[in-house]
């Protein structure tokens, strides 16, 4: 027997509830690889799946957790053997498939990535989907020409999971990082991650009719969208790029016009972390091992247990979680 956070639905009321329960191996869905999970983490999608409406879940009972890291316990696939350390992010695990809020998980071999040297399972979940997405965003900006010395790089939603990791990576690579946040009291935290300047979110909140504004940013990792992205696009330097990874401000790009794209050659790069091909996943994790300073990663960590997740799930939906929640599933 092992423990897991299980979300169940009351068919009469339609409401869901989440609690820690005992499961047996035969309760797990069939897949090629059984992983002894050591750590998971918390993302916005997890908050949706844990919450009273069930969010993205369609079949109950359900084990959420879109990320997991642990050790292979058994494998029907030749690529993985007992004792291999692995990480899983994406592939709709924790949404359509049972996920990482469990001491054991059965998953498809295609969904796993071997952990690179220098990254243990706890650090992997301090990274998680949020950090993996941040690294994909940085790689995309680099692939489109961003290099240190080109000018300041903007990170919006900087105190959140993706923003925190993006700030740390960019600063470590030698970029001047300007962090945007709407959370009061986060300046010391963000400067500790390497941000050289903190900008209040209110400075980007106004929707303007101007087709362009003065050129300021050599690159941007945007986790907000909405009116903020509309303003940022108008302020990008010629030929630069914005990596869009979230829509906390809404799916529309308010106030946006075509002018930044055709008059300044600005690129808007959509970053998907869910269905990334295997080769790019390996490339991103190798870059994480090399370019994410582990001391700064440690400063982001908020420790948690399975029992903490119902409250933390509600908190992240309200924007009240800073940095990276690391869930010790054995605690």
GIURHU-V953710 format. One record per residue. N is the residue number from 1. RES is the residue in three letters. PSI is psi in whole degrees, 0 to 359 (999 if undefined). NEAR is the number of other C-alpha atoms within 12 Angstrom. D_FIRST is the distance of its C-alpha to the first C-alpha in Angstrom with 1 decimal. Layout:
# GIURHU-V953710
n->N res->RES psi->PSI near->NEAR d_first->D_FIRST
n->N res->RES psi->PSI near->NEAR d_first->D_FIRST
This chain:
# GIURHU-V953710
n->1 res->UNK psi->151 near->14 d_first->0.0
n->2 res->UNK psi->166 near->24 d_first->3.8
n->3 res->UNK psi->149 near->31 d_first->7.1
n->4 res->UNK psi->154 near->41 d_first->10.0
n->5 res->UNK psi->118 near->41 d_first->13.5
n->6 res->UNK psi->130 near->40 d_first->14.2
n->7 res->UNK psi->126 near->41 d_first->17.9
n->8 res->UNK psi->155 near->29 d_first->19.0
n->9 res->UNK psi->132 near->26 d_first->22.6
n->10 res->UNK psi->113 near->16 d_first->24.7
n->11 res->UNK psi->331 near->12 d_first->27.0
n->12 res->UNK psi->312 near->7 d_first->29.8
n->13 res->UNK psi->338 near->11 d_first->30.3
n->14 res->UNK psi->359 near->14 d_first->29.0
n->15 res->UNK psi->153 near->19 d_first->27.3
n->16 res->UNK psi->159 near->28 d_first->23.8
n->17 res->UNK psi->150 near->30 d_first->21.5
n->18 res->UNK psi->138 near->37 d_first->18.7
n->19 res->UNK psi->160 near->29 d_first->16.0
n->20 res->UNK psi->128 near->29 d_first->12.7
n->21 res->UNK psi->162 near->24 d_first->9.9
n->22 res->UNK psi->132 near->19 d_first->6.2
n->23 res->UNK psi->164 near->23 d_first->5.5
n->24 res->UNK psi->161 near->16 d_first->4.7
n->25 res->UNK psi->324 near->23 d_first->7.1
n->26 res->UNK psi->347 near->15 d_first->9.8
n->27 res->UNK psi->337 near->22 d_first->10.0
n->28 res->UNK psi->144 near->31 d_first->11.3
n->29 res->UNK psi->156 near->24 d_first->15.1
n->30 res->UNK psi->138 near->18 d_first->16.8
n->31 res->UNK psi->173 near->23 d_first->18.5
n->32 res->UNK psi->332 near->25 d_first->19.8
n->33 res->UNK psi->130 near->35 d_first->17.9
n->34 res->UNK psi->126 near->38 d_first->14.2
n->35 res->UNK psi->130 near->40 d_first->14.3
n->36 res->UNK psi->103 near->35 d_first->12.4
n->37 res->UNK psi->134 near->43 d_first->13.7
n->38 res->UNK psi->318 near->38 d_first->15.5
n->39 res->UNK psi->151 near->45 d_first->17.8
n->40 res->UNK psi->193 near->51 d_first->19.0
n->41 res->UNK psi->188 near->55 d_first->22.1
n->42 res->UNK psi->127 near->55 d_first->24.0
n->43 res->UNK psi->168 near->48 d_first->26.7
n->44 res->UNK psi->318 near->39 d_first->29.0
n->45 res->UNK psi->324 near->34 d_first->27.3
n->46 res->UNK psi->319 near->46 d_first->23.9
n->47 res->UNK psi->319 near->37 d_first->25.9
n->48 res->UNK psi->319 near->33 d_first->27.2
n->49 res->UNK psi->329 near->49 d_first->23.8
n->50 res->UNK psi->328 near->49 d_first->22.3
n->51 res->UNK psi->170 near->33 d_first->25.6
n->52 res->UNK psi->341 near->26 d_first->26.6
n->53 res->UNK psi->350 near->22 d_first->28.4
n->54 res->UNK psi->345 near->35 d_first->25.5
n->55 res->UNK psi->246 near->28 d_first->27.8
n->56 res->UNK psi->359 near->27 d_first->27.2
n->57 res->UNK psi->138 near->34 d_first->24.4
n->58 res->UNK psi->343 near->23 d_first->25.5
n->59 res->UNK psi->132 near->22 d_first->22.5
n->60 res->UNK psi->155 near->27 d_first->19.9
n->61 res->UNK psi->160 near->33 d_first->17.1
n->62 res->UNK psi->143 near->40 d_first->17.0
n->63 res->UNK psi->112 near->46 d_first->15.2
n->64 res->UNK psi->190 near->50 d_first->18.2
n->65 res->UNK psi->94 near->55 d_first->19.1
n->66 res->UNK psi->353 near->45 d_first->22.0
n->67 res->UNK psi->150 near->54 d_first->21.5
n->68 res->UNK psi->153 near->52 d_first->19.0
n->69 res->UNK psi->139 near->49 d_first->19.5
n->70 res->UNK psi->205 near->42 d_first->17.5
n->71 res->UNK psi->134 near->34 d_first->17.5
n->72 res->UNK psi->129 near->37 d_first->17.3
n->73 res->UNK psi->323 near->26 d_first->14.7
n->74 res->UNK psi->147 near->26 d_first->16.3
n->75 res->UNK psi->135 near->26 d_first->19.3
n->76 res->UNK psi->2 near->21 d_first->21.6
n->77 res->UNK psi->133 near->19 d_first->24.3
n->78 res->UNK psi->342 near->13 d_first->26.8
n->79 res->UNK psi->340 near->20 d_first->27.0
n->80 res->UNK psi->140 near->28 d_first->23.7
n->81 res->UNK psi->161 near->21 d_first->22.4
n->82 res->UNK psi->131 near->20 d_first->19.4
n->83 res->UNK psi->346 near->19 d_first->20.1
n->84 res->UNK psi->137 near->29 d_first->22.1
n->85 res->UNK psi->129 near->32 d_first->21.9
n->86 res->UNK psi->161 near->42 d_first->22.1
n->87 res->UNK psi->148 near->46 d_first->22.7
n->88 res->UNK psi->129 near->51 d_first->22.6
n->89 res->UNK psi->144 near->47 d_first->24.9
n->90 res->UNK psi->204 near->39 d_first->26.3
n->91 res->UNK psi->21 near->29 d_first->26.4
n->92 res->UNK psi->17 near->30 d_first->25.3
n->93 res->UNK psi->140 near->35 d_first->21.7
n->94 res->UNK psi->349 near->48 d_first->20.4
n->95 res->UNK psi->287 near->36 d_first->23.1
n->96 res->UNK psi->339 near->27 d_first->23.4
n->97 res->UNK psi->151 near->33 d_first->20.1
n->98 res->UNK psi->142 near->41 d_first->16.6
n->99 res->UNK psi->211 near->48 d_first->16.9
n->100 res->UNK psi->0 near->51 d_first->16.0
n->101 res->UNK psi->58 near->54 d_first->14.6
n->102 res->UNK psi->149 near->51 d_first->11.1
n->103 res->UNK psi->346 near->42 d_first->9.5
n->104 res->UNK psi->147 near->41 d_first->9.6
n->105 res->UNK psi->145 near->53 d_first->12.5
n->106 res->UNK psi->124 near->38 d_first->14.5
n->107 res->UNK psi->164 near->44 d_first->18.2
n->108 res->UNK psi->143 near->30 d_first->21.6
n->109 res->UNK psi->326 near->29 d_first->23.3
n->110 res->UNK psi->339 near->27 d_first->26.4
n->111 res->UNK psi->346 near->37 d_first->24.7
n->112 res->UNK psi->155 near->41 d_first->23.9
n->113 res->UNK psi->133 near->37 d_first->26.4
n->114 res->UNK psi->137 near->35 d_first->26.4
n->115 res->UNK psi->132 near->37 d_first->26.6
n->116 res->UNK psi->159 near->24 d_first->30.2
n->117 res->UNK psi->140 near->19 d_first->31.3
n->118 res->UNK psi->355 near->21 d_first->31.6
n->119 res->UNK psi->111 near->30 d_first->28.7
n->120 res->UNK psi->178 near->26 d_first->25.4
n->121 res->UNK psi->327 near->35 d_first->22.2
n->122 res->UNK psi->314 near->37 d_first->23.0
n->123 res->UNK psi->323 near->43 d_first->26.5
n->124 res->UNK psi->324 near->46 d_first->25.5
n->125 res->UNK psi->343 near->48 d_first->23.8
n->126 res->UNK psi->331 near->46 d_first->26.8
n->127 res->UNK psi->295 near->54 d_first->28.7
n->128 res->UNK psi->194 near->46 d_first->26.4
n->129 res->UNK psi->321 near->48 d_first->28.0
n->130 res->UNK psi->310 near->46 d_first->30.7
n->131 res->UNK psi->323 near->44 d_first->31.8
n->132 res->UNK psi->317 near->47 d_first->31.6
n->133 res->UNK psi->318 near->42 d_first->33.8
n->134 res->UNK psi->318 near->46 d_first->36.1
n->135 res->UNK psi->320 near->45 d_first->36.6
n->136 res->UNK psi->321 near->39 d_first->37.3
n->137 res->UNK psi->315 near->42 d_first->39.9
n->138 res->UNK psi->316 near->49 d_first->41.6
n->139 res->UNK psi->319 near->35 d_first->41.7
n->140 res->UNK psi->319 near->31 d_first->43.3
n->141 res->UNK psi->319 near->36 d_first->45.9
n->142 res->UNK psi->318 near->27 d_first->46.7
n->143 res->UNK psi->338 near->17 d_first->47.1
n->144 res->UNK psi->21 near->23 d_first->49.6
n->145 res->UNK psi->355 near->21 d_first->51.6
n->146 res->UNK psi->133 near->34 d_first->50.2
n->147 res->UNK psi->154 near->25 d_first->51.0
n->148 res->UNK psi->141 near->22 d_first->51.5
n->149 res->UNK psi->351 near->18 d_first->54.9
n->150 res->UNK psi->343 near->23 d_first->55.2
n->151 res->UNK psi->178 near->23 d_first->54.8
n->152 res->UNK psi->144 near->33 d_first->52.3
n->153 res->UNK psi->129 near->47 d_first->48.9
n->154 res->UNK psi->138 near->48 d_first->47.6
n->155 res->UNK psi->116 near->55 d_first->44.0
n->156 res->UNK psi->155 near->53 d_first->43.4
n->157 res->UNK psi->40 near->45 d_first->40.4
n->158 res->UNK psi->337 near->47 d_first->40.3
n->159 res->UNK psi->353 near->44 d_first->38.1
n->160 res->UNK psi->184 near->43 d_first->35.2
n->161 res->UNK psi->308 near->45 d_first->32.5
n->162 res->UNK psi->314 near->46 d_first->34.6
n->163 res->UNK psi->320 near->49 d_first->37.8
n->164 res->UNK psi->312 near->53 d_first->36.7
n->165 res->UNK psi->319 near->54 d_first->35.6
n->166 res->UNK psi->318 near->55 d_first->38.8
n->167 res->UNK psi->313 near->54 d_first->40.9
n->168 res->UNK psi->317 near->46 d_first->39.6
n->169 res->UNK psi->311 near->43 d_first->39.9
n->170 res->UNK psi->318 near->44 d_first->43.4
n->171 res->UNK psi->319 near->36 d_first->44.7
n->172 res->UNK psi->328 near->29 d_first->43.4
n->173 res->UNK psi->356 near->27 d_first->45.3
n->174 res->UNK psi->11 near->22 d_first->48.4
n->175 res->UNK psi->151 near->32 d_first->48.8
n->176 res->UNK psi->115 near->33 d_first->50.2
n->177 res->UNK psi->127 near->42 d_first->47.5
n->178 res->UNK psi->119 near->41 d_first->48.4
n->179 res->UNK psi->130 near->45 d_first->45.5
n->180 res->UNK psi->130 near->41 d_first->45.7
n->181 res->UNK psi->148 near->37 d_first->43.6
n->182 res->UNK psi->3 near->28 d_first->44.0
n->183 res->UNK psi->126 near->26 d_first->42.0
n->184 res->UNK psi->149 near->18 d_first->44.2
n->185 res->UNK psi->17 near->14 d_first->43.7
n->186 res->UNK psi->3 near->28 d_first->42.0
n->187 res->UNK psi->314 near->25 d_first->45.0
n->188 res->UNK psi->318 near->18 d_first->44.0
n->189 res->UNK psi->312 near->32 d_first->40.5
n->190 res->UNK psi->323 near->41 d_first->42.0
n->191 res->UNK psi->327 near->27 d_first->44.7
n->192 res->UNK psi->333 near->28 d_first->42.1
n->193 res->UNK psi->347 near->38 d_first->40.6
n->194 res->UNK psi->1 near->37 d_first->44.1
n->195 res->UNK psi->136 near->39 d_first->45.7
n->196 res->UNK psi->340 near->28 d_first->49.5
n->197 res->UNK psi->144 near->28 d_first->50.2
n->198 res->UNK psi->130 near->36 d_first->48.4
n->199 res->UNK psi->127 near->28 d_first->49.7
n->200 res->UNK psi->143 near->24 d_first->49.0
n->201 res->UNK psi->329 near->28 d_first->47.6
n->202 res->UNK psi->334 near->18 d_first->50.6
n->203 res->UNK psi->343 near->18 d_first->52.9
n->204 res->UNK psi->4 near->30 d_first->51.4
n->205 res->UNK psi->337 near->26 d_first->50.9
n->206 res->UNK psi->132 near->19 d_first->54.4
n->207 res->UNK psi->123 near->23 d_first->55.0
n->208 res->UNK psi->157 near->24 d_first->58.3
n->209 res->UNK psi->359 near->16 d_first->60.7
n->210 res->UNK psi->137 near->19 d_first->61.8
n->211 res->UNK psi->328 near->23 d_first->61.3
n->212 res->UNK psi->156 near->28 d_first->60.7
n->213 res->UNK psi->178 near->24 d_first->60.4
n->214 res->UNK psi->143 near->17 d_first->61.3
n->215 res->UNK psi->126 near->22 d_first->59.2
n->216 res->UNK psi->321 near->23 d_first->56.7
n->217 res->UNK psi->135 near->34 d_first->53.4
n->218 res->UNK psi->347 near->37 d_first->52.9
n->219 res->UNK psi->165 near->49 d_first->49.4
n->220 res->UNK psi->137 near->54 d_first->46.8
n->221 res->UNK psi->113 near->54 d_first->43.0
n->222 res->UNK psi->121 near->49 d_first->42.8
n->223 res->UNK psi->8 near->42 d_first->39.6
n->224 res->UNK psi->313 near->40 d_first->41.6
n->225 res->UNK psi->211 near->35 d_first->44.0
n->226 res->UNK psi->214 near->28 d_first->46.2
n->227 res->UNK psi->327 near->33 d_first->49.4
n->228 res->UNK psi->315 near->43 d_first->48.3
n->229 res->UNK psi->323 near->46 d_first->48.0
n->230 res->UNK psi->319 near->39 d_first->51.4
n->231 res->UNK psi->317 near->39 d_first->53.0
n->232 res->UNK psi->316 near->52 d_first->51.4
n->233 res->UNK psi->323 near->53 d_first->52.6
n->234 res->UNK psi->345 near->42 d_first->56.2
n->235 res->UNK psi->2 near->36 d_first->56.0
n->236 res->UNK psi->145 near->38 d_first->54.7
n->237 res->UNK psi->164 near->32 d_first->57.1
n->238 res->UNK psi->132 near->30 d_first->58.7
n->239 res->UNK psi->13 near->26 d_first->56.5
n->240 res->UNK psi->181 near->40 d_first->53.3
n->241 res->UNK psi->151 near->41 d_first->49.9
n->242 res->UNK psi->126 near->48 d_first->47.2
n->243 res->UNK psi->113 near->45 d_first->43.6
n->244 res->UNK psi->120 near->43 d_first->42.1
n->245 res->UNK psi->356 near->40 d_first->38.3
n->246 res->UNK psi->173 near->39 d_first->37.8
n->247 res->UNK psi->42 near->23 d_first->39.4
n->248 res->UNK psi->331 near->27 d_first->38.8
n->249 res->UNK psi->8 near->26 d_first->42.5
n->250 res->UNK psi->155 near->16 d_first->42.4
n->251 res->UNK psi->342 near->18 d_first->42.7
n->252 res->UNK psi->149 near->18 d_first->46.5
n->253 res->UNK psi->89 near->29 d_first->48.5
n->254 res->UNK psi->137 near->26 d_first->51.0
n->255 res->UNK psi->3 near->27 d_first->54.5
n->256 res->UNK psi->144 near->29 d_first->53.9
n->257 res->UNK psi->169 near->26 d_first->56.9
n->258 res->UNK psi->345 near->20 d_first->57.4
n->259 res->UNK psi->318 near->23 d_first->59.7
n->260 res->UNK psi->329 near->33 d_first->57.4
n->261 res->UNK psi->320 near->26 d_first->56.4
n->262 res->UNK psi->340 near->17 d_first->59.9
n->263 res->UNK psi->335 near->20 d_first->62.0
n->264 res->UNK psi->359 near->23 d_first->59.7
n->265 res->UNK psi->31 near->20 d_first->57.6
n->266 res->UNK psi->141 near->33 d_first->54.3
n->267 res->UNK psi->135 near->33 d_first->51.1
n->268 res->UNK psi->112 near->34 d_first->48.1
n->269 res->UNK psi->115 near->28 d_first->45.1
n->270 res->UNK psi->131 near->24 d_first->42.0
n->271 res->UNK psi->114 near->30 d_first->38.7
n->272 res->UNK psi->126 near->26 d_first->35.7
n->273 res->UNK psi->350 near->32 d_first->32.5
n->274 res->UNK psi->312 near->28 d_first->30.3
n->275 res->UNK psi->25 near->20 d_first->31.9
n->276 res->UNK psi->137 near->26 d_first->33.5
n->277 res->UNK psi->155 near->20 d_first->34.2
n->278 res->UNK psi->314 near->22 d_first->32.3
n->279 res->UNK psi->321 near->16 d_first->35.4
n->280 res->UNK psi->330 near->22 d_first->36.0
n->281 res->UNK psi->314 near->34 d_first->32.4
n->282 res->UNK psi->316 near->27 d_first->32.8
n->283 res->UNK psi->316 near->23 d_first->36.2
n->284 res->UNK psi->318 near->35 d_first->34.9
n->285 res->UNK psi->326 near->40 d_first->32.2
n->286 res->UNK psi->321 near->25 d_first->34.8
n->287 res->UNK psi->322 near->30 d_first->37.1
n->288 res->UNK psi->315 near->41 d_first->34.5
n->289 res->UNK psi->328 near->26 d_first->34.0
n->290 res->UNK psi->322 near->19 d_first->37.8
n->291 res->UNK psi->0 near->31 d_first->39.1
n->292 res->UNK psi->111 near->37 d_first->36.6
n->293 res->UNK psi->120 near->31 d_first->37.4
n->294 res->UNK psi->334 near->26 d_first->34.2
n->295 res->UNK psi->323 near->19 d_first->35.9
n->296 res->UNK psi->326 near->31 d_first->36.6
n->297 res->UNK psi->317 near->40 d_first->33.1
n->298 res->UNK psi->325 near->27 d_first->31.8
n->299 res->UNK psi->341 near->28 d_first->34.2
n->300 res->UNK psi->344 near->38 d_first->32.5
n->301 res->UNK psi->131 near->32 d_first->29.0
n->302 res->UNK psi->112 near->26 d_first->27.5
n->303 res->UNK psi->149 near->30 d_first->24.2
n->304 res->UNK psi->166 near->29 d_first->21.5
n->305 res->UNK psi->173 near->30 d_first->17.9
n->306 res->UNK psi->321 near->38 d_first->15.7
n->307 res->UNK psi->337 near->26 d_first->17.2
n->308 res->UNK psi->344 near->28 d_first->20.6
n->309 res->UNK psi->322 near->42 d_first->20.5
n->310 res->UNK psi->317 near->33 d_first->21.9
n->311 res->UNK psi->317 near->26 d_first->25.0
n->312 res->UNK psi->326 near->35 d_first->25.3
n->313 res->UNK psi->320 near->36 d_first->25.2
n->314 res->UNK psi->321 near->28 d_first->28.1
n->315 res->UNK psi->318 near->23 d_first->29.9
n->316 res->UNK psi->330 near->30 d_first->30.0
n->317 res->UNK psi->337 near->26 d_first->31.5
n->318 res->UNK psi->3 near->18 d_first->34.2
n->319 res->UNK psi->28 near->24 d_first->34.9
n->320 res->UNK psi->15 near->22 d_first->33.8
n->321 res->UNK psi->126 near->34 d_first->31.5
n->322 res->UNK psi->143 near->38 d_first->33.3
n->323 res->UNK psi->220 near->41 d_first->32.3
n->324 res->UNK psi->116 near->40 d_first->28.8
n->325 res->UNK psi->126 near->45 d_first->25.6
n->326 res->UNK psi->119 near->46 d_first->23.0
n->327 res->UNK psi->115 near->41 d_first->19.4
n->328 res->UNK psi->105 near->35 d_first->17.3
n->329 res->UNK psi->348 near->36 d_first->13.8
n->330 res->UNK psi->350 near->25 d_first->12.5
n->331 res->UNK psi->999 near->22 d_first->15.1
